[in-house]
Amino acid sequence: MRSSSIACLVAATCLFSVSVGALPVEYFYGGDEGQLQDEPIEETEENADNFQQDHEIVALFDPSKPIGQVSGLAINKNGHIVAFHRSGRVWDEKSFNSDETFNKDLGPINNHTFAIIDREKKVVDEFGAGMFYMPHGLTIDSNGDYWVTDVGSHQVHKIDAKTQKIVMSLGEKLVPGEDQTHFCKPTDVAVAKNGHIFVADGYCNSRILKFDSKGRLMAQINAAIEDGQPSEFAIPHSLALIEDMNIVCVADRENQRVQCFSAGLSEGDRTLPTGIPITSATDIGRVFAIREREHYLIGVTGKSEDVEAQMFSINMKTGKTETFAKGLRDTHALAVAADGVMYVSQLEPSRILEVRLL
């Protein structure tokens, strides 16, 4: 694979500039390197619950109740894992029409699409029936409320954690678009303490939009111009907001990079306006999800032509980068608990994994 590279974009605000290579971590799946294992790993007496590699332990995290494909993960204030899932629905060729509108014959998902799971894998609460069409991104704000993206309805929703009801929506229901009041298959959302909302309008429009707490458009963030790199986003799939550094990072999936920009927040030690390029990581594989914990940017990548699927961490202050957990294919979502334990969802096979670094 090509080595990962962290490239500084603005010298005056550069955080780091390093080049790193992958750590020699064994495949999680085992077997032939080029063969994808479609079935869950068979448990044996010797290896019933977890799979220890050189640098991490990867364990199956099976909730006490069956849930669907998990498209979004987060950790709530109680330390519980929140899974935003598709129940029995799958995204296939029948889900959307040629104009990106959702197949209305399918209707909303009638079953629960939220599962609250404690660390002992017990599902302690469920909700979300009849509310969503094709779940995708999930984040939890500083007040504990849920924010989700629904690529089916082309909307972003805020859900009150206590009432479990939608209290705010951005975008027009089931109407895709590219203007200031419409999205087209939005992928992720991040929310600052001051109420500013960042939306990755990912699959069709490939743009990042910033709104105030009332849902009024404040700014659009465009891809940074770098030598030898694409000039536009190609499916910005995930966002990570680092508030005390005034940075928002974008997982630019099909361009195999992460680009970070000034977030334009009132707090923090930087006063740059929204969208000024700060730093980037390039040639790191198709990045599906990124999350930040204590100034470490954690990410999961899918398999690409010359970079194998893996996880990575970047120290946002020093630039030190590590890769681990190679072979975690078909990953989609990521959450990092306060104790550093990482939870990763896979779509095929549909399951949640628990990753602990040694």
C-alpha positions in Angstrom: 0.0 0.0 0.0 1.0 3.6 -0.4 2.2 5.2 2.9 -0.3 7.5 4.7 0.7 11.1 4.5 -0.4 14.0 6.7 -0.1 17.2 4.6 -0.2 20.7 6.1 -2.4 23.1 4.0 -1.9 26.4 5.8 1.5 27.0 7.2 0.3 29.6 9.7 -2.2 27.2 11.2 -0.5 23.9 10.6 -1.0 21.2 13.3 1.4 18.6 12.0 3.2 17.2 8.9 4.4 13.6 9.0 4.5 10.4 7.0 3.8 7.0 8.4 3.5 3.4 7.4 1.1 0.7 8.5 1.8 -1.4 11.5 2.1 -5.2 10.8 -1.3 -6.2 12.3 -2.7 -9.5 11.2 -6.0 -9.9 9.4 -9.1 -10.2 11.6 -10.9 -12.5 9.3 -8.0 -14.8 8.5 -7.9 -17.0 5.4 -7.0 -15.8 1.9 -6.2 -12.1 1.8 -8.4 -11.3 -1.2 -11.4 -13.3 -0.1 -14.2 -11.6 1.8 -15.8 -13.7 4.5 -19.6 -13.2 4.2 -20.6 -15.3 7.2 -20.0 -14.3 10.8 -16.8 -15.8 12.3 -17.5 -19.3 13.7 -16.9 -19.4 17.4 -14.8 -22.3 18.8 -13.9 -23.4 22.3 -10.5 -21.8 21.9 -11.8 -18.5 20.5 -15.4 -18.1 21.5 -15.7 -14.4 22.4 -12.8 -12.4 21.0 -9.9 -12.4 18.5 -6.6 -11.1 19.8 -4.1 -9.6 17.4 -0.7 -8.1 18.0 -2.0 -4.7 18.9 -5.7 -5.1 19.6 -8.5 -7.3 20.8 -11.5 -7.4 18.5 -14.6 -8.9 20.0 -18.1 -9.6 18.7 -20.5 -7.3 20.5 -23.9 -9.1 20.1 -26.9 -7.2 21.5 -29.4 -9.2 23.6 -32.0 -8.5 20.9 -31.5 -8.7 17.1 -31.2 -5.4 15.3 -30.7 -4.5 11.6 -27.7 -3.1 9.7 -26.2 -0.5 12.0 -25.5 2.7 10.0 -24.7 5.0 12.9 -23.1 4.5 16.3 -22.7 6.9 19.3 -22.1 6.8 23.1 -24.7 8.5 25.3 -24.2 10.2 28.7 -24.8 6.9 30.5 -22.0 5.2 28.6 -24.4 3.1 26.6 -23.9 2.3 22.9 -26.6 3.9 20.7 -27.2 2.1 17.5 -29.1 3.7 14.6 -30.1 0.8 12.4 -32.2 -0.2 9.5 -34.2 -3.0 11.1 -35.1 -5.4 8.2 -34.5 -2.9 5.5 -31.4 -2.9 3.2 -30.2 -0.3 0.7 -30.4 -2.0 -2.8 -31.3 -1.1 -6.4 -35.0 -0.8 -5.5 -34.5 1.8 -2.8 -34.1 4.9 -4.9 -35.4 6.1 -8.3 -33.1 7.5 -11.0 -33.8 11.0 -9.8 -32.6 10.1 -6.3 -36.1 10.1 -4.8 -36.8 7.3 -2.4 -39.1 4.5 -3.5 -42.3 5.7 -1.7 -43.8 2.2 -2.0 -41.4 1.1 0.7 -42.7 3.7 3.2 -41.0 4.4 6.6 -39.5 1.5 8.5 -42.3 0.2 10.8 -40.0 -1.4 13.4 -37.6 0.3 15.9 -34.6 1.9 14.4 -32.8 2.9 17.6 -31.3 0.4 20.1 -29.8 1.6 23.4 -27.3 -1.1 24.5 -25.4 -1.2 27.8 -21.8 -2.4 28.0 -23.0 -5.9 29.0 -24.8 -6.0 25.6 -28.3 -5.8 27.0 -30.7 -3.7 24.9 -32.2 -1.4 27.6 -34.4 0.7 25.3 -35.7 0.9 21.7 -37.6 3.4 19.7 -37.9 5.0 16.2 -40.6 2.9 14.6 -42.3 4.7 11.7 -39.9 7.6 11.8 -37.2 6.9 9.3 -36.8 5.7 5.7 -33.1 4.8 5.4 -31.0 5.5 8.5 -27.5 6.7 8.0 -25.5 9.0 10.3 -25.8 9.5 14.1 -24.3 11.9 16.6 -25.2 13.0 20.2 -24.9 16.6 21.2 -23.6 18.1 24.4 -27.2 18.0 25.9 -27.6 14.3 25.1 -30.0 14.7 22.3 -29.7 12.6 19.1 -29.1 14.0 15.6 -29.4 11.7 12.6 -29.3 11.8 8.9 -31.9 9.9 6.8 -30.7 9.4 3.3 -34.2 8.1 2.4 -36.1 11.2 3.3 -33.1 13.5 2.5 -33.3 15.1 5.9 -31.4 15.8 9.1 -33.4 15.4 12.4 -32.9 16.3 16.0 -34.5 13.9 18.4 -35.2 14.8 22.0 -33.5 12.1 24.1 -36.2 12.2 26.8 -39.4 12.2 24.6 -37.7 10.3 21.8 -39.6 12.5 19.3 -38.3 14.6 16.4 -38.1 18.2 17.5 -36.3 19.8 14.6 -35.8 18.8 10.9 -33.6 20.2 8.2 -34.4 19.5 4.5 -37.7 18.8 2.8 -39.2 15.4 3.5 -38.6 13.0 0.5 -37.5 15.8 -1.8 -33.8 15.8 -2.8 -32.2 19.0 -3.9 -29.0 21.1 -3.9 -30.1 24.5 -2.7 -29.9 26.0 0.8 -33.0 24.2 2.1 -32.6 20.8 0.5 -30.2 17.9 0.9 -29.6 14.8 -1.3 -28.8 11.7 0.8 -27.0 13.5 3.7 -24.5 11.2 5.3 -23.5 12.7 8.7 -24.1 15.6 11.1 -22.0 17.2 13.9 -23.3 19.7 16.4 -21.3 22.2 18.5 -22.1 23.3 22.0 -23.1 26.7 20.7 -25.7 25.0 18.5 -23.9 25.3 15.2 -24.8 22.3 13.0 -22.5 20.8 10.4 -24.0 18.5 7.7 -22.2 16.3 5.3 -24.6 16.4 2.3 -22.7 13.5 1.0 -23.9 11.1 -1.8 -25.3 13.5 -4.4 -24.1 17.0 -3.6 -20.7 16.2 -1.9 -20.7 19.4 0.2 -20.5 20.4 3.8 -23.0 22.9 5.1 -23.0 24.8 8.4 -26.2 26.1 10.0 -27.0 28.0 13.1 -29.1 26.6 15.9 -32.3 27.7 14.2 -31.4 25.9 11.0 -30.3 29.0 9.0 -27.5 28.5 6.6 -24.2 30.1 7.7 -21.5 28.8 5.4 -20.5 26.1 2.9 -17.2 24.3 3.3 -15.5 23.3 0.0 -12.7 20.9 -0.4 -9.2 22.2 0.1 -7.0 22.7 -3.0 -3.9 20.5 -2.7 -1.3 19.6 -5.2 -2.1 16.3 -6.9 -5.4 16.0 -5.1 -9.0 16.3 -6.4 -10.5 19.8 -6.1 -13.9 18.6 -4.9 -15.2 16.2 -2.3 -16.3 12.8 -3.5 -18.9 11.5 -1.0 -18.0 13.2 2.3 -19.2 10.3 4.5 -18.4 11.3 8.1 -17.6 14.4 10.2 -15.7 14.9 13.4 -15.9 18.1 15.4 -13.0 19.1 17.7 -14.4 22.1 19.4 -11.5 23.2 21.6 -9.3 23.3 18.5 -12.0 24.9 16.4 -11.7 22.2 13.8 -14.1 20.1 11.8 -12.7 17.1 9.9 -14.3 15.5 6.9 -13.9 11.9 5.8 -13.8 12.4 2.0 -14.5 8.7 1.3 -13.9 8.2 -2.4 -10.9 10.6 -2.5 -9.4 8.4 0.3 -8.5 11.3 2.5 -9.5 13.3 5.6 -9.5 17.1 5.3 -9.8 19.4 8.4 -11.0 23.0 8.4 -11.6 25.8 10.8 -15.1 25.4 12.3 -15.7 29.1 12.9 -16.8 28.6 16.5 -16.9 31.3 19.1 -15.0 29.2 21.7 -11.5 27.7 21.4 -8.1 29.0 20.8 -8.5 29.9 17.1 -10.5 32.7 15.6 -10.4 31.7 11.9 -13.7 31.9 9.9 -15.4 28.8 8.8 -13.8 26.7 6.1 -10.2 27.7 6.2 -8.1 24.5 5.4 -6.0 23.4 8.4 -4.5 20.0 7.7 -5.2 16.7 5.8 -4.4 13.0 5.6 -4.2 11.6 2.1 -3.9 8.2 0.5 -5.3 6.4 3.6 -8.0 4.4 2.0 -11.8 4.9 1.6 -12.6 6.5 5.0 -16.1 5.6 6.1 -16.2 7.0 9.6 -14.1 9.3 11.9 -14.6 10.2 15.5 -12.5 12.2 18.0 -11.6 11.5 21.6 -9.2 13.6 23.6 -7.5 15.0 20.4 -7.1 11.7 18.8 -8.9 11.3 15.5 -10.0 7.7 15.1 -11.1 6.3 11.7 -12.2 3.2 9.9 -11.5 2.6 6.2 -12.9 0.2 3.6 -10.8 -1.8 1.2 -9.6 0.1 -1.9 -7.4 -0.8 -4.8 -4.1 -0.2 -3.1 -5.0 0.3 0.6 -6.4 -2.5 2.7 -9.2 -2.0 5.1 -8.0 -1.0 8.6 -8.5 1.5 11.5 -6.2 4.4 12.2 -5.6 7.0 14.9 -4.0 10.5 14.5 -2.8 12.6 17.3 -4.2 15.9 16.3 -1.5 17.8 18.2 1.6 15.9 17.2 0.6 14.2 14.0 1.7 10.8 15.2 -0.3 8.2 13.3 -0.9 4.5 13.9 -2.9 1.9 11.9 -4.4 -1.2 13.4 -7.1 -3.8 13.1 -6.4 -4.6 9.4 -9.1 -6.6 7.6 -12.2 -5.1 9.3 -14.0 -5.0 6.0 -17.4 -3.5 5.2 -17.2 -1.2 8.2 -19.6 1.8 8.3 -19.9 3.5 11.7 -17.7 4.2 14.7 -18.1 5.3 18.3 -15.4 5.7 20.9 -16.3 5.3 24.6 -14.8 7.4 27.4 -12.4 4.6 28.3 -11.1 4.4 24.8 -13.0 1.2 23.7 -14.1 1.5 20.1 -17.3 0.2 18.6 -17.4 -0.5 14.9 -20.4 -1.6 12.8 -20.2 -3.8 9.8 -22.9 -4.0 7.2 -22.0 -7.4 5.8 -22.0 -9.4 7.9 -24.3 -7.2 9.9 -22.8 -6.9 13.4 -21.1 -4.6 15.9 -17.4 -5.2 16.9 -15.7 -4.0 20.1 -12.0 -3.0 19.6 -9.6 -2.6 22.4 -6.0 -1.6 21.9 -3.3 -3.5 23.9 
